[in-house]
Amino acid sequence: MLVLLSVFSPGVVATSFSNEIADSIKGNWGQFKLNANWRYANVDQEGKAVAKGDPVRLRFGYLSPKIFEFQGFAEFEGNTPVFEYQHDSTRNGKTEFPVVADPQAAELNQGWVGFPMPVYRIV
């Protein structure tokens, strides 16, 4: 909507505004962040069956390009088993196995909007 507004009413919208939007659309698409952490757990606890689990934690984020010095970031995180699921997750009811406490979940890990503040000096 802002791009259309700047194209159809150039007298109302300042040139720097339309240039800022156009520059962010043309080349700087921001940055995508991806992080994967896989591990294997083998728990041999006395009195219980051997637990095996291989949870993977995935993080996916996006850092927006700067538009009028404003910039935003959002990162989502999720845990899920890959191959082995023979353990007590405290939610699945498999109490014959020891606990491998990596809950199967997905959530917003962090989100922010930033703007640099000018530095003032009092003499």
C-alpha positions, 0 to 999 in steps of 0.5 A, spaced: 500 500 500 505 504 501 509 503 495 502 504 491 501 511 495 508 513 493 507 511 485 500 515 485 501 521 489 508 523 488 506 530 490 504 528 497 509 523 499 516 525 500 521 522 495 526 520 500 520 516 503 519 512 496 526 511 495 527 508 502 521 503 500 523 502 493 531 501 496 528 496 501 524 492 496 529 492 490 535 489 494 536 488 501 531 483 503 533 482 510 536 475 513 534 469 514 537 465 520 536 457 521 539 453 526 538 446 527 541 442 534 540 434 533 542 430 539 541 423 541 540 420 548 540 413 551 538 413 558 539 406 562 536 407 569 536 402 574 529 399 574 526 401 568 527 400 560 533 403 556 530 410 554 532 412 547 531 419 544 533 423 538 530 430 539 532 436 534 531 443 536 530 448 530 530 455 530 528 459 524 528 467 524 528 473 520 531 480 520 528 485 516 532 490 512 532 497 515 527 502 513 527 509 516 532 506 521 527 501 524 528 494 524 525 488 526 527 480 528 522 474 529 525 467 531 521 461 532 523 455 536 521 448 536 523 441 539 521 434 535 523 427 535 526 425 529 527 417 529 527 414 536 521 415 541 522 410 546 522 415 552 518 418 557 517 425 555 512 427 562 507 428 557 506 421 553 505 416 558 511 412 557 512 411 564 516 404 563 522 409 560 526 414 564 525 421 562 528 425 556 525 432 558 525 435 551 518 437 550 515 437 543 513 444 542 513 450 538 513 457 540 516 464 538 523 465 541 524 472 541 521 478 537 523 485 537 523 492 533 529 496 534 530 503 532 537 507 534 537 512 539 541 519 538 546 520 543 546 526 546 552 529 550 550 535 556 556 539 557 
